[in-house]
Amino acid sequence: MHVHMPYDTAMACATGATFDLSVVVPRPALAVGCSDGLLAFSRASPHSNSKTARQRSTIVRTIAREVDCDKSSGEYFRRLTSTFQGDFDNYNQVVLDRQHGLTPGAGGGHEHIHCTLVPCPDFGDDAEGDTRRSRWILAAFYFNGNPQQIFRFRAYQLWAPDHDGMDDGSAVVRMKLNTLSPILEQALRKRSEEPCSWWRTAWKVWSGEDKKKFHEDIIPWSQFIPSLVSPLQGCDVLWEEDWDAAKHSYLLDNAYNSDESNDITSFCDTSFHATMEAGSSGAIVDSISMIPGQRILIKDELSLWEDKFWINDRGYDPDGETDSMNENQDMPFVYGNRRGVPYKLERVSHIVSTAGAELQVAPVSGELQWTLGGSYRTPGEYEAKLKAII
């Protein structure tokens, strides 16, 4: 099912594939990690700057540091990779935005986006090297709770802190971002509502019709994945357990400037926080999009809990005309939230391995289960959900 809405954005697609923009693309949207983003140039509203947040940062940071947890790099890597999987969706955030009169883009609100993270099965991997190898994750992002409206595929490679044999106890996990080959992306789009089949689809794309190749059960994934993806240079993301009071200030900001305060105790839960290795200045990348030669300055911070995934990704045009209404006063805003409020996604499912190492979706939220696709809702239910956020 497609939803026809008044869209005015141009999609930046890693493969250069064409899409029906009147159906798929809403106003300036989100990119995860370092990406080409969705190109929509408009004036930005002032970036939020919470004095209260700064005053509370020291207190909350102290609380967070007092959480009793195992800081060993191996344990941290296992916990991160076991959490960084499944489906997440920000529908409830979008409903609140609309109730407060906030619309996407220059209106200060968010687009309705869904994130699916599919971990690579352990076929052929050495279990004893669990904390000393990389883990691959296929990621897809789509609009309006509709897997047919995927606007971005990515392949993430997470490296354990001690993957090079040196464990300094820092527990920093490096995540490399990759785009998919056009052939692989096309194949996955045909199975957009079957995420648990994506890795086998990837193997079939790689093996083709060559029946002489080994069965995937005995081929380490690392032998063929690199041939199906292309790295986004300069876009590495670093995951740490401690959050940064400056870079992750959104953890303390009140999204609607009301008298309600954030639940500070939630920061004592097990959490993971990421920033770009490029630092607060961000990284300039070439857009792989419908506008050849476009450059974008990327800034990105992430926060992950067991039941939440927050993404604060913004893009700016380093070659555009001066715009004094954003945090980079010399650069026009390209995509992301104008108020600096991250996309706040809630967990909808876990994607887990069965006894036979097969993957399956295990929904955890009945309220948001409809965002997983047509098999999880009726047409009437879907229509009613979208009417609430138009």
One Martini backbone bead per residue (centre of mass of N, CA, C, O) as a GRO file, in nm:
protein
  390
    1MET     BB    1   0.095   0.036   0.023
    2HIS     BB    2   0.029   0.371  -0.067
    3VAL     BB    3   0.108   0.712   0.021
    4HIS     BB    4  -0.036   1.019  -0.064
    5MET     BB    5   0.175   1.301  -0.043
    6PRO     BB    6   0.314   1.622   0.002
    7TYR     BB    7   0.609   1.623  -0.165
    8ASP     BB    8   0.959   1.805  -0.178
    9THR     BB    9   1.174   1.577  -0.203
   10ALA     BB   10   1.499   1.452  -0.260
   11MET     BB   11   1.657   1.156  -0.312
   12ALA     BB   12   1.922   0.980  -0.152
   13CYS     BB   13   2.086   0.719  -0.333
   14ALA     BB   14   2.327   0.478  -0.335
   15THR     BB   15   2.241   0.355  -0.637
   16GLY     BB   16   2.058   0.549  -0.826
   17ALA     BB   17   1.779   0.491  -0.803
   18THR     BB   18   1.448   0.501  -0.895
   19PHE     BB   19   1.158   0.698  -0.790
   20ASP     BB   20   0.845   0.773  -0.653
   21LEU     BB   21   0.834   1.071  -0.501
   22SER     BB   22   0.520   1.101  -0.445
   23VAL     BB   23   0.536   0.842  -0.243
   24VAL     BB   24   0.814   0.823  -0.066
   25VAL     BB   25   0.896   1.138  -0.014
   26PRO     BB   26   0.950   1.340   0.229
   27ARG     BB   27   1.051   1.559   0.403
   28PRO     BB   28   1.318   1.615   0.544
   29ALA     BB   29   1.541   1.365   0.639
   30LEU     BB   30   1.692   1.082   0.741
   31ALA     BB   31   2.020   0.981   0.840
   32VAL     BB   32   2.241   0.718   0.898
   33GLY     BB   33   2.495   0.845   0.963
   34CYS     BB   34   2.697   0.857   0.695
   35SER     BB   35   2.543   1.047   0.434
   36ASP     BB   36   2.349   1.190   0.172
   37GLY     BB   37   2.064   1.208   0.217
   38LEU     BB   38   1.797   1.446   0.203
   39LEU     BB   39   1.710   1.682  -0.037
   40ALA     BB   40   1.618   1.995   0.139
   41PHE     BB   41   1.581   2.331   0.099
   42SER     BB   42   1.560   2.530   0.402
   43ARG     BB   43   1.465   2.705   0.651
   44ALA     BB   44   1.577   2.738   0.978
   45SER     BB   45   1.534   2.694   1.294
   46PRO     BB   46   1.630   2.735   1.592
   47HIS     BB   47   1.844   2.597   1.796
   48SER     BB   48   1.839   2.438   2.068
   49ASN     BB   49   1.902   2.585   2.415
   50SER     BB   50   1.953   2.435   2.724
   51LYS     BB   51   2.016   2.545   3.037
   52THR     BB   52   1.910   2.315   3.208
   53ALA     BB   53   2.077   2.094   3.080
   54ARG     BB   54   2.355   2.201   3.167
   55GLN     BB   55   2.296   2.193   3.477
   56ARG     BB   56   2.232   1.867   3.475
   57SER     BB   57   2.473   1.712   3.349
   58THR     BB   58   2.653   1.650   3.596
   59ILE     BB   59   2.451   1.482   3.756
   60VAL     BB   60   2.383   1.264   3.541
   61ARG     BB   61   2.670   1.172   3.482
   62THR     BB   62   2.719   1.060   3.764
   63ILE     BB   63   2.496   0.852   3.763
   64ALA     BB   64   2.593   0.692   3.516
   65ARG     BB   65   2.878   0.614   3.646
   66GLU     BB   66   2.735   0.435   3.887
   67VAL     BB   67   2.688   0.209   3.719
   68ASP     BB   68   2.678  -0.135   3.742
   69CYS     BB   69   2.934  -0.261   3.521
   70ASP     BB   70   3.083  -0.426   3.261
   71LYS     BB   71   3.386  -0.292   3.103
   72SER     BB   72   3.459  -0.495   2.925
   73SER     BB   73   3.504  -0.525   2.593
   74GLY     BB   74   3.366  -0.797   2.540
   75GLU     BB   75   3.100  -0.743   2.689
   76TYR     BB   76   3.021  -0.488   2.540
   77PHE     BB   77   3.002  -0.610   2.257
   78ARG     BB   78   2.782  -0.816   2.322
   79ARG     BB   79   2.565  -0.613   2.419
   80LEU     BB   80   2.547  -0.441   2.168
   81THR     BB   81   2.484  -0.666   1.950
   82SER     BB   82   2.222  -0.768   2.110
   83THR     BB   83   2.073  -0.477   2.075
   84PHE     BB   84   2.158  -0.421   1.765
   85GLN     BB   85   1.840  -0.508   1.689
   86GLY     BB   86   1.568  -0.494   1.493
   87ASP     BB   87   1.283  -0.291   1.560
   88PHE     BB   88   1.213   0.063   1.493
   89ASP     BB   89   0.988   0.342   1.604
   90ASN     BB   90   0.841   0.700   1.576
   91TYR     BB   91   0.528   0.740   1.593
   92ASN     BB   92   0.479   0.868   1.878
   93GLN     BB   93   0.641   1.122   1.818
   94VAL     BB   94   0.468   1.224   1.581
   95VAL     BB   95   0.207   1.260   1.735
   96LEU     BB   96   0.320   1.476   1.929
   97ASP     BB   97   0.399   1.679   1.723
   98ARG     BB   98   0.113   1.732   1.610
   99GLN     BB   99  -0.010   1.821   1.887
  100HIS     BB  100   0.220   2.070   1.874
  101GLY     BB  101   0.236   2.173   1.563
  102LEU     BB  102   0.447   1.975   1.422
  103THR     BB  103   0.630   1.966   1.127
  104PRO     BB  104   0.813   1.885   0.889
  105GLY     BB  105   1.104   2.039   0.885
  106ALA     BB  106   1.049   2.372   0.936
  107GLY     BB  107   0.829   2.280   1.164
  108GLY     BB  108   1.008   2.082   1.377
  109GLY     BB  109   0.953   1.800   1.296
  110HIS     BB  110   0.882   1.459   1.212
  111GLU     BB  111   0.928   1.179   1.054
  112HIS     BB  112   0.811   0.866   0.968
  113ILE     BB  113   1.023   0.609   1.099
  114HIS     BB  114   1.198   0.298   1.018
  115CYS     BB  115   1.401   0.039   1.176
  116THR     BB  116   1.607  -0.229   1.041
  117LEU     BB  117   1.797  -0.490   1.216
  118VAL     BB  118   2.012  -0.742   1.067
  119PRO     BB  119   2.176  -0.997   1.173
  120CYS     BB  120   2.431  -1.197   1.127
  121PRO     BB  121   2.476  -1.499   1.103
  122ASP     BB  122   2.687  -1.779   1.239
  123PHE     BB  123   2.786  -1.895   0.988
  124GLY     BB  124   3.114  -2.025   1.012
  125ASP     BB  125   3.180  -1.927   1.289
  126ASP     BB  126   3.383  -1.867   1.569
  127ALA     BB  127   3.284  -1.880   1.892
  128GLU     BB  128   3.563  -1.820   2.037
  129GLY     BB  129   3.568  -1.526   1.867
  130ASP     BB  130   3.335  -1.333   1.959
  131THR     BB  131   3.524  -1.073   2.072
  132ARG     BB  132   3.734  -1.083   1.788
  133ARG     BB  133   3.509  -0.984   1.590
  134SER     BB  134   3.303  -0.905   1.348
  135ARG     BB  135   2.983  -0.746   1.279
  136TRP     BB  136   2.697  -0.783   1.082
  137ILE     BB  137   2.452  -0.536   0.946
  138LEU     BB  138   2.137  -0.498   0.820
  139ALA     BB  139   1.987  -0.191   0.695
  140ALA     BB  140   1.659  -0.030   0.719
  141PHE     BB  141   1.466   0.255   0.588
  142TYR     BB  142   1.128   0.375   0.651
  143PHE     BB  143   0.814   0.493   0.567
  144ASN     BB  144   0.501   0.478   0.714
  145GLY     BB  145   0.510   0.168   0.787
  146ASN     BB  146   0.651   0.093   0.487
  147PRO     BB  147   0.855  -0.136   0.327
  148GLN     BB  148   0.805  -0.002   0.032
  149GLN     BB  149   0.959   0.279   0.165
  150ILE     BB  150   1.257   0.260   0.115
  151PHE     BB  151   1.544   0.496   0.159
  152ARG     BB  152   1.755   0.289   0.310
  153PHE     BB  153   2.061   0.116   0.284
  154ARG     BB  154   2.275  -0.080   0.508
  155ALA     BB  155   2.612  -0.175   0.614
  156TYR     BB  156   2.727  -0.293   0.922
  157GLN     BB  157   3.051  -0.281   1.093
  158LEU     BB  158   3.149  -0.434   1.390
  159TRP     BB  159   3.416  -0.372   1.619
  160ALA     BB  160   3.602  -0.492   1.840
  161PRO     BB  161   3.827  -0.352   2.052
  162ASP     BB  162   4.017  -0.639   2.015
  163HIS     BB  163   4.057  -0.715   1.700
  164ASP     BB  164   4.391  -0.654   1.704
  165GLY     BB  165   4.487  -0.777   2.003
  166MET     BB  166   4.419  -0.500   2.156
  167ASP     BB  167   4.346  -0.442   2.510
  168ASP     BB  168   4.266  -0.128   2.681
  169GLY     BB  169   3.959  -0.105   2.805
  170SER     BB  170   3.772   0.111   2.639
  171ALA     BB  171   3.511   0.009   2.491
  172VAL     BB  172   3.535   0.068   2.171
  173VAL     BB  173   3.310   0.067   1.898
  174ARG     BB  174   3.341   0.014   1.564
  175MET     BB  175   3.151   0.165   1.288
  176LYS     BB  176   3.097   0.070   0.964
  177LEU     BB  177   2.994   0.214   0.660
  178ASN     BB  178   2.767   0.082   0.400
  179THR     BB  179   2.690   0.023   0.087
  180LEU     BB  180   2.507  -0.119  -0.167
  181SER     BB  181   2.468  -0.294  -0.421
  182PRO     BB  182   2.245  -0.276  -0.671
  183ILE     BB  183   2.177  -0.579  -0.678
  184LEU     BB  184   2.119  -0.619  -0.377
  185GLU     BB  185   1.905  -0.401  -0.336
  186GLN     BB  186   1.703  -0.513  -0.537
  187ALA     BB  187   1.664  -0.788  -0.395
  188LEU     BB  188   1.565  -0.672  -0.117
  189ARG     BB  189   1.313  -0.517  -0.218
  190LYS     BB  190   1.157  -0.785  -0.289
  191ARG     BB  191   1.203  -0.842   0.052
  192SER     BB  192   1.100  -0.610   0.253
  193GLU     BB  193   0.899  -0.817   0.438
  194GLU     BB  194   1.179  -1.022   0.469
  195PRO     BB  195   1.441  -0.982   0.669
  196CYS     BB  196   1.523  -1.289   0.734
  197SER     BB  197   1.619  -1.322   0.411
  198TRP     BB  198   1.861  -1.129   0.342
  199TRP     BB  199   2.120  -1.305   0.379
  200ARG     BB  200   2.043  -1.523   0.172
  201THR     BB  201   2.018  -1.327  -0.058
  202ALA     BB  202   2.311  -1.235  -0.054
  203TRP     BB  203   2.430  -1.513  -0.115
  204LYS     BB  204   2.286  -1.551  -0.389
  205VAL     BB  205   2.410  -1.307  -0.527
  206TRP     BB  206   2.702  -1.409  -0.498
  207SER     BB  207   2.667  -1.709  -0.621
  208GLY     BB  208   2.435  -1.753  -0.797
  209GLU     BB  209   2.459  -2.036  -1.027
  210ASP     BB  210   2.701  -2.160  -0.865
  211LYS     BB  211   2.704  -2.490  -0.751
  212LYS     BB  212   3.017  -2.515  -0.657
  213LYS     BB  213   2.966  -2.365  -0.425
  214PHE     BB  214   2.946  -2.333  -0.118
  215HIS     BB  215   2.774  -2.356   0.146
  216GLU     BB  216   2.686  -2.116   0.376
  217ASP     BB  217   2.749  -2.289   0.638
  218ILE     BB  218   3.084  -2.294   0.539
  219ILE     BB  219   3.083  -1.974   0.496
  220PRO     BB  220   3.217  -1.701   0.570
  221TRP     BB  221   3.087  -1.395   0.543
  222SER     BB  222   3.361  -1.232   0.507
  223GLN     BB  223   3.416  -1.347   0.208
  224PHE     BB  224   3.152  -1.180   0.059
  225ILE     BB  225   3.056  -0.901   0.159
  226PRO     BB  226   3.271  -0.696   0.036
  227SER     BB  227   3.151  -0.750  -0.266
  228LEU     BB  228   2.854  -0.593  -0.181
  229VAL     BB  229   3.014  -0.338  -0.074
  230SER     BB  230   3.061   0.019   0.021
  231PRO     BB  231   3.248   0.242   0.169
  232LEU     BB  232   3.219   0.517   0.396
  233GLN     BB  233   3.429   0.753   0.401
  234GLY     BB  234   3.470   0.907   0.717
  235CYS     BB  235   3.204   0.744   0.882
  236ASP     BB  236   3.279   0.657   1.148
  237VAL     BB  237   3.154   0.495   1.444
  238LEU     BB  238   3.150   0.546   1.805
  239TRP     BB  239   3.107   0.324   2.072
  240GLU     BB  240   2.981   0.399   2.405
  241GLU     BB  241   2.882   0.406   2.741
  242ASP     BB  242   2.946   0.697   2.758
  243TRP     BB  243   2.821   1.009   2.768
  244ASP     BB  244   2.808   1.331   2.621
  245ALA     BB  245   2.711   1.638   2.736
  246ALA     BB  246   2.742   1.779   2.454
  247LYS     BB  247   2.674   1.570   2.221
  248HIS     BB  248   2.421   1.454   2.426
  249SER     BB  249   2.211   1.691   2.509
  250TYR     BB  250   1.931   1.558   2.425
  251LEU     BB  251   1.893   1.396   2.696
  252LEU     BB  252   1.797   1.688   2.847
  253ASP     BB  253   1.595   1.783   2.659
  254ASN     BB  254   1.294   1.945   2.592
  255ALA     BB  255   1.100   1.899   2.314
  256TYR     BB  256   0.836   2.109   2.421
  257ASN     BB  257   0.884   2.324   2.646
  258SER     BB  258   0.790   2.209   2.913
  259ASP     BB  259   0.738   2.108   3.253
  260GLU     BB  260   0.848   1.859   3.168
  261SER     BB  261   1.065   1.593   3.252
  262ASN     BB  262   1.304   1.393   3.232
  263ASP     BB  263   1.401   1.061   3.292
  264ILE     BB  264   1.686   1.023   3.457
  265THR     BB  265   1.680   0.719   3.542
  266SER     BB  266   1.713   0.603   3.248
  267PHE     BB  267   2.037   0.644   3.245
  268CYS     BB  268   2.085   0.376   3.427
  269ASP     BB  269   2.058   0.219   3.201
  270THR     BB  270   2.148   0.034   2.961
  271SER     BB  271   2.387   0.192   2.739
  272PHE     BB  272   2.452   0.351   2.411
  273HIS     BB  273   2.704   0.568   2.258
  274ALA     BB  274   2.742   0.786   1.963
  275THR     BB  275   3.003   0.903   1.743
  276MET     BB  276   3.192   1.059   1.535
  277GLU     BB  277   3.521   1.049   1.457
  278ALA     BB  278   3.525   1.349   1.340
  279GLY     BB  279   3.337   1.491   1.526
  280SER     BB  280   3.173   1.797   1.572
  281SER     BB  281   3.247   1.890   1.269
  282GLY     BB  282   3.239   1.653   1.098
  283ALA     BB  283   3.156   1.537   0.756
  284ILE     BB  284   3.250   1.545   0.419
  285VAL     BB  285   3.042   1.434   0.150
  286ASP     BB  286   2.944   1.262  -0.121
  287SER     BB  287   2.669   1.249  -0.304
  288ILE     BB  288   2.451   0.968  -0.370
  289SER     BB  289   2.255   1.105  -0.619
  290MET     BB  290   2.046   1.313  -0.820
  291ILE     BB  291   2.292   1.522  -0.739
  292PRO     BB  292   2.563   1.569  -0.877
  293GLY     BB  293   2.824   1.684  -0.656
  294GLN     BB  294   2.705   1.677  -0.387
  295ARG     BB  295   2.761   1.819  -0.071
  296ILE     BB  296   2.790   1.697   0.281
  297LEU     BB  297   2.743   1.780   0.612
  298ILE     BB  298   2.800   1.562   0.884
  299LYS     BB  299   2.594   1.495   1.178
  300ASP     BB  300   2.629   1.251   1.459
  301GLU     BB  301   2.407   1.088   1.700
  302LEU     BB  302   2.378   0.810   1.937
  303SER     BB  303   2.115   0.612   2.113
  304LEU     BB  304   2.101   0.303   2.315
  305TRP     BB  305   1.853   0.075   2.412
  306GLU     BB  306   1.653  -0.182   2.461
  307ASP     BB  307   1.377   0.022   2.382
  308LYS     BB  308   1.575   0.235   2.231
  309PHE     BB  309   1.635   0.474   1.942
  310TRP     BB  310   1.854   0.744   1.887
  311ILE     BB  311   1.863   0.997   1.615
  312ASN     BB  312   2.114   1.262   1.539
  313ASP     BB  313   2.076   1.367   1.214
  314ARG     BB  314   2.269   1.596   1.010
  315GLY     BB  315   2.255   1.828   0.724
  316TYR     BB  316   2.480   2.023   0.514
  317ASP     BB  317   2.562   2.298   0.296
  318PRO     BB  318   2.889   2.398   0.217
  319ASP     BB  319   2.794   2.551  -0.079
  320GLY     BB  320   2.594   2.741   0.026
  321GLU     BB  321   2.410   2.970   0.147
  322THR     BB  322   2.361   3.166   0.395
  323ASP     BB  323   2.248   3.047   0.731
  324SER     BB  324   2.139   3.180   1.052
  325MET     BB  325   1.919   2.924   1.138
  326ASN     BB  326   2.168   2.751   1.257
  327GLU     BB  327   2.441   2.586   1.392
  328ASN     BB  328   2.546   2.645   1.089
  329GLN     BB  329   2.555   2.968   0.987
  330ASP     BB  330   2.710   2.899   0.691
  331MET     BB  331   2.478   2.667   0.653
  332PRO     BB  332   2.250   2.495   0.505
  333PHE     BB  333   1.991   2.302   0.551
  334VAL     BB  334   1.902   1.960   0.462
  335TYR     BB  335   1.870   1.758   0.721
  336GLY     BB  336   1.661   1.691   0.975
  337ASN     BB  337   1.623   1.845   1.283
  338ARG     BB  338   1.581   2.182   1.354
  339ARG     BB  339   1.580   2.142   1.690
  340GLY     BB  340   1.771   1.889   1.773
  341VAL     BB  341   1.576   1.644   1.768
  342PRO     BB  342   1.565   1.331   1.786
  343TYR     BB  343   1.496   1.028   1.670
  344LYS     BB  344   1.241   0.842   1.852
  345LEU     BB  345   1.278   0.511   1.889
  346GLU     BB  346   1.093   0.213   1.925
  347ARG     BB  347   1.057  -0.098   2.009
  348VAL     BB  348   0.910  -0.377   1.815
  349SER     BB  349   1.161  -0.585   1.783
  350HIS     BB  350   1.315  -0.892   1.753
  351ILE     BB  351   1.607  -1.053   1.608
  352VAL     BB  352   1.632  -1.402   1.607
  353SER     BB  353   1.769  -1.710   1.679
  354THR     BB  354   1.742  -2.024   1.619
  355ALA     BB  355   1.848  -2.342   1.656
  356GLY     BB  356   1.919  -2.327   1.324
  357ALA     BB  357   2.012  -2.015   1.270
  358GLU     BB  358   1.764  -1.880   1.224
  359LEU     BB  359   1.553  -1.613   1.153
  360GLN     BB  360   1.332  -1.404   1.367
  361VAL     BB  361   1.044  -1.230   1.441
  362ALA     BB  362   0.989  -1.060   1.770
  363PRO     BB  363   0.743  -0.911   1.896
  364VAL     BB  364   0.691  -0.642   2.166
  365SER     BB  365   0.475  -0.439   2.018
  366GLY     BB  366   0.143  -0.402   1.975
  367GLU     BB  367   0.120  -0.094   1.906
  368LEU     BB  368   0.367  -0.120   1.661
  369GLN     BB  369   0.331  -0.374   1.474
  370TRP     BB  370   0.210  -0.239   1.211
  371THR     BB  371   0.507  -0.137   1.105
  372LEU     BB  372   0.604  -0.424   0.971
  373GLY     BB  373   0.339  -0.465   0.790
  374GLY     BB  374   0.077  -0.619   0.624
  375SER     BB  375   0.078  -0.880   0.825
  376TYR     BB  376   0.016  -0.665   1.092
  377ARG     BB  377  -0.248  -0.556   0.930
  378THR     BB  378  -0.500  -0.354   0.831
  379PRO     BB  379  -0.607  -0.125   0.613
  380GLY     BB  380  -0.771   0.038   0.822
  381GLU     BB  381  -0.550   0.072   1.034
  382TYR     BB  382  -0.345   0.218   0.857
  383GLU     BB  383  -0.516   0.463   0.782
  384ALA     BB  384  -0.562   0.565   1.074
  385LYS     BB  385  -0.265   0.611   1.153
  386LEU     BB  386  -0.199   0.826   0.928
  387LYS     BB  387  -0.415   1.041   0.998
  388ALA     BB  388  -0.269   1.124   1.276
  389ILE     BB  389   0.005   1.253   1.095
  390ILE     BB  390  -0.095   1.462   0.860
   0.00000   0.00000   0.00000
